[in-house]
Amino acid sequence: SKLSWLNDCNEEQVAIHSNAHPISFGQLRHLILRMANLLLHFQDTAPEHTNPHRSFLDQHRVLCLLPASAALIVAQMGATAAGSLLCVGLPEDPDEKRTERLKSFDPDLVIVTASTWGRLLTSHPELEHRHALIIGDACDEADLDEFLDSFPEAPELPPFEPGRPAYVVYTSGSSGEPK
């Protein structure tokens, strides 16, 4: 439901003007859904995610260390759609500040460029045990495609039919209790 506004946009209309070429709303929707699916996979591997009594502190955490780019937009919207807590590091932040943010936020997953991750690991080898999704430094659609192609695509949802009812359970972000 967080991405339903994308369905109302003309698929051919430009959503993002990038250095390489524009990204249409149709392409953006496809990239965001793939990113959200990828993040949901990582949520399932976090033991706290399956805890029915989890609190705000147990939410799946994603730290995004990407420059302003198509990849940053897709990562942010994918994390929002997947229900992850998101912290964004700014490109102008020095590596020490990024490392500090990494340690204080304690993310389950870091989305980062190859060069930034390499610099952080060189100065702080203890970070090597962190789960990191590494995107090419250009962070454009080609880098996103290459990155997302390295993971299997989500299966297509079956078509909506009256004989196949579906339900949605809304839960509290702080208590995890159904509303």
C-alpha positions as CSV (number, residue, x, y, z in Angstrom):
1,S,0.0,0.0,0.0
2,K,3.0,2.3,0.6
3,L,3.7,2.2,-3.1
4,S,0.2,2.3,-4.5
5,W,0.7,5.9,-5.8
6,L,3.2,4.4,-8.3
7,N,0.3,2.5,-10.0
8,D,-1.4,5.8,-10.7
9,C,1.5,7.2,-12.7
10,N,2.0,6.9,-16.4
11,E,4.5,4.1,-16.8
12,E,6.3,5.9,-19.6
13,Q,6.6,9.2,-17.8
14,V,10.0,10.1,-16.5
15,A,10.3,9.6,-12.7
16,I,14.1,10.2,-12.2
17,H,16.4,12.2,-14.4
18,S,19.8,10.5,-14.0
19,N,23.2,11.0,-15.6
20,A,22.9,7.9,-17.7
21,H,19.3,8.1,-18.9
22,P,15.9,8.9,-17.4
23,I,14.1,6.3,-15.4
24,S,10.4,5.9,-16.0
25,F,7.7,5.3,-13.4
26,G,7.3,1.8,-14.7
27,Q,11.1,1.1,-14.3
28,L,11.1,2.8,-10.9
29,R,8.2,0.6,-9.7
30,H,9.9,-2.5,-10.9
31,L,13.2,-1.6,-9.2
32,I,11.6,-0.7,-5.9
33,L,9.5,-3.9,-5.7
34,R,12.7,-5.9,-6.4
35,M,14.6,-4.0,-3.7
36,A,11.7,-4.5,-1.2
37,N,11.6,-8.2,-2.0
38,L,15.4,-8.4,-1.4
39,L,15.1,-6.6,1.9
40,L,12.2,-8.8,3.0
41,H,14.5,-11.8,2.4
42,F,17.1,-10.3,4.7
43,Q,14.4,-9.5,7.3
44,D,13.5,-13.2,7.4
45,T,17.1,-14.0,8.3
46,A,17.0,-11.7,11.3
47,P,15.9,-13.7,14.4
48,E,14.0,-10.7,16.0
49,H,11.8,-10.3,12.9
50,T,9.9,-13.5,13.7
51,N,9.5,-12.6,17.3
52,P,5.7,-11.9,17.8
53,H,6.5,-9.8,20.9
54,R,9.2,-7.6,19.2
55,S,9.4,-4.0,20.1
56,F,10.6,-0.9,18.3
57,L,14.2,-1.8,19.2
58,D,13.8,-5.2,17.5
59,Q,12.8,-3.8,14.1
60,H,14.9,-4.7,11.1
61,R,17.4,-1.9,10.5
62,V,19.0,-0.8,7.2
63,L,21.8,1.7,7.0
64,C,22.1,3.2,3.5
65,L,25.5,4.8,2.7
66,L,24.8,5.8,-0.9
67,P,25.3,9.2,-2.7
68,A,22.2,11.0,-4.0
69,S,21.3,8.8,-6.9
70,A,18.7,6.4,-8.4
71,A,20.1,3.7,-6.2
72,L,19.5,5.8,-3.1
73,I,15.9,6.5,-4.0
74,V,15.2,2.8,-4.8
75,A,16.9,1.7,-1.5
76,Q,15.0,4.2,0.6
77,M,11.6,3.4,-1.0
78,G,12.3,-0.3,-0.9
79,A,13.2,-0.2,2.8
80,T,10.0,1.8,3.5
81,A,7.9,-0.7,1.6
82,A,9.5,-3.6,3.4
83,G,8.9,-2.0,6.8
84,S,12.6,-1.6,7.8
85,L,13.9,1.1,9.9
86,L,16.2,3.2,7.7
87,C,19.2,5.4,8.5
88,V,20.9,7.3,5.7
89,G,24.5,8.4,5.7
90,L,25.3,11.6,3.8
91,P,28.0,11.5,1.1
92,E,29.8,14.4,2.6
93,D,30.1,12.7,6.0
94,P,33.7,11.7,6.8
95,D,34.3,8.0,7.1
96,E,34.7,8.4,10.9
97,K,31.1,9.7,11.1
98,R,29.8,6.9,8.9
99,T,31.6,4.4,11.1
100,E,30.1,6.0,14.2
101,R,26.6,5.9,12.7
102,L,27.2,2.2,11.8
103,K,28.1,1.4,15.4
104,S,25.3,3.4,17.0
105,F,22.5,2.4,14.7
106,D,23.6,-1.3,14.7
107,P,22.0,-2.2,11.4
108,D,21.1,-5.7,10.3
109,L,22.1,-4.7,6.8
110,V,24.2,-2.0,5.2
111,I,23.6,-0.8,1.6
112,V,26.8,0.8,0.4
113,T,29.0,1.6,-2.6
114,A,32.1,-0.6,-3.2
115,S,34.5,2.3,-2.7
116,T,32.9,3.5,0.6
117,W,32.8,-0.1,2.0
118,G,36.4,-0.7,1.0
119,R,37.5,2.5,2.8
120,L,35.5,1.6,5.9
121,L,36.9,-1.9,6.1
122,T,40.4,-0.7,5.7
123,S,40.2,1.6,8.7
124,H,37.8,-0.6,10.7
125,P,38.3,-4.3,9.9
126,E,35.9,-5.3,12.7
127,L,33.1,-4.2,10.4
128,E,33.8,-7.1,8.1
129,H,31.2,-9.3,9.9
130,R,28.4,-6.9,9.0
131,H,25.9,-7.9,6.3
132,A,26.5,-5.5,3.4
133,L,24.8,-5.2,0.0
134,I,27.4,-3.5,-2.3
135,I,26.3,-1.4,-5.3
136,G,28.6,0.0,-8.0
137,D,30.0,3.5,-7.3
138,A,27.9,5.1,-10.1
139,C,24.7,4.1,-8.3
140,D,22.8,4.4,-11.6
141,E,20.2,2.1,-13.2
142,A,22.9,-0.1,-14.7
143,D,24.5,-0.6,-11.2
144,L,21.1,-1.2,-9.7
145,D,20.2,-3.8,-12.4
146,E,23.5,-5.6,-12.0
147,F,23.1,-5.6,-8.2
148,L,19.4,-6.7,-8.2
149,D,20.1,-9.3,-10.9
150,S,22.6,-11.1,-8.5
151,F,19.5,-12.1,-6.5
152,P,16.6,-14.1,-7.7
153,E,13.4,-12.2,-8.6
154,A,10.3,-12.5,-6.5
155,P,7.7,-14.8,-8.0
156,E,4.8,-12.9,-9.6
157,L,1.8,-12.4,-7.5
158,P,-1.2,-14.4,-8.7
159,P,-3.9,-12.4,-10.4
160,F,-6.7,-11.1,-8.2
161,E,-9.8,-13.2,-8.5
162,P,-12.9,-13.3,-6.3
163,G,-12.3,-17.0,-5.5
164,R,-8.8,-16.1,-4.1
165,P,-9.5,-13.9,-1.1
166,A,-6.6,-12.1,0.5
167,Y,-6.2,-10.2,3.8
168,V,-3.9,-7.7,5.2
169,V,-2.9,-7.5,8.9
170,Y,-1.7,-4.1,10.1
171,T,0.6,-4.3,13.1
172,S,1.9,-1.6,15.4
173,G,5.4,-0.6,14.7
174,S,6.3,-0.4,18.4
175,S,4.6,-3.5,19.8
176,G,4.1,-5.7,16.7
177,E,0.5,-6.3,17.9
178,P,-2.2,-6.6,15.1
179,K,-4.6,-3.7,14.9
